[in-house]
Amino acid sequence: MGYLRGLTHGAIAGVVLGLLYAPEPGVSMRRRVSRLLGQGEGMLAAEESGTPVAPPAPRRRTVGGAESRARRP
């Protein structure tokens, strides 16, 4: 049981460090995490109700959108 606990704690620490050192700005990272958590909640809700859920279509990044513009001093 100790091995499983250590593995879980290591995975959580890895995710937290990965988010902290991610090369994306904070706003887009928060949007991404929010979207992934929403997908996870939807999958769990569908699993509990027993109805199959189709995977969501991947979102495409738009060229020239507000997220792709970098602020320059």
C-alpha positions as CSV (number, residue, x, y, z in Angstrom):
1,M,0.0,0.0,0.0
2,G,2.9,2.3,0.6
3,Y,4.1,1.9,-2.9
4,L,0.8,3.0,-4.3
5,R,0.7,6.0,-2.0
6,G,4.2,7.1,-3.1
7,L,3.3,6.7,-6.7
8,T,0.2,8.8,-6.3
9,H,2.0,11.5,-4.4
10,G,4.8,11.5,-7.0
11,A,2.2,11.9,-9.8
12,I,0.5,14.8,-8.1
13,A,3.8,16.5,-7.5
14,G,4.8,16.0,-11.2
15,V,1.5,17.5,-12.4
16,V,1.9,20.6,-10.1
17,L,5.5,21.1,-11.1
18,G,4.6,20.7,-14.8
19,L,1.9,23.3,-14.5
20,L,4.2,25.7,-12.7
21,Y,7.0,25.4,-15.3
22,A,4.7,25.3,-18.3
23,P,5.8,27.6,-21.2
24,E,2.2,29.0,-21.6
25,P,1.0,32.2,-20.1
26,G,-1.3,31.9,-17.0
27,V,-4.5,32.8,-18.7
28,S,-4.3,30.2,-21.4
29,M,-3.1,27.6,-18.9
30,R,-6.1,28.3,-16.7
31,R,-8.4,27.9,-19.7
32,R,-6.8,24.7,-20.6
33,V,-6.9,23.2,-17.1
34,S,-10.6,24.3,-16.8
35,R,-11.5,22.7,-20.1
36,L,-9.7,19.4,-19.2
37,L,-11.4,19.3,-15.8
38,G,-14.8,20.0,-17.4
39,Q,-14.2,17.1,-19.8
40,G,-13.3,14.9,-16.9
41,E,-16.4,15.8,-15.0
42,G,-18.5,15.1,-18.0
43,M,-16.9,11.7,-18.5
44,L,-17.4,10.8,-14.8
45,A,-21.1,11.9,-15.0
46,A,-21.6,9.8,-18.1
47,E,-19.9,6.8,-16.5
48,E,-22.2,7.1,-13.4
49,S,-25.4,7.3,-15.5
50,G,-24.3,4.6,-17.9
51,T,-24.7,6.5,-21.1
52,P,-21.8,6.4,-23.5
53,V,-20.2,9.8,-24.3
54,A,-18.4,10.6,-27.6
55,P,-15.0,12.2,-27.1
56,P,-15.1,16.0,-27.7
57,A,-13.7,17.3,-30.9
58,P,-10.3,18.9,-30.6
59,R,-10.3,22.7,-30.7
60,R,-8.1,24.4,-33.3
61,R,-6.1,27.4,-32.5
62,T,-6.9,30.4,-34.6
63,V,-4.1,32.3,-36.3
64,G,-4.0,35.9,-35.3
65,G,-6.3,35.5,-32.3
66,A,-5.9,37.3,-29.0
67,E,-4.0,34.3,-27.5
68,S,-1.4,34.3,-30.2
69,R,-0.5,38.0,-29.9
70,A,2.4,38.6,-27.6
71,R,2.8,41.9,-25.8
72,R,6.0,43.7,-26.6
73,P,7.5,46.5,-24.6
